[in-house]
Amino acid sequence: MYYRFSYTADYLAQNDAAPIRLSLPLQKEPFEDKRLFPFFDGLIPEGWLLNIAENTWKLNPRDRMGLLLSCCRDCIGAVSIVPMEVEHD
């Protein structure tokens, strides 16, 4: 499993486009890593709110992507968390 992040072409075309984090500079190519990027991991709730999310949606606390997709789809600001379409051969 790996994680992928990319800026949309529309966002990159904006005059005031800014990177969401210095470690994720503006570029057309996607970023990929085996670990969830710290920026996104930081969006996941903690403490009692995380406990409520885990119990409500029956999520494994170690499934960071599942938590991110369940709890953070509609974030504040210009970031959206959406599942990637998987292409099958």
Secondary structure, DSSP 8 states (H G I E B T S, - for coil): --EEE---HHHHHSTT---SBTTB-S-SS-EEESS--HHHHTTS--HHHHHHHHHHHT--TT-HHHHHHHH-SB-SSS-B---------
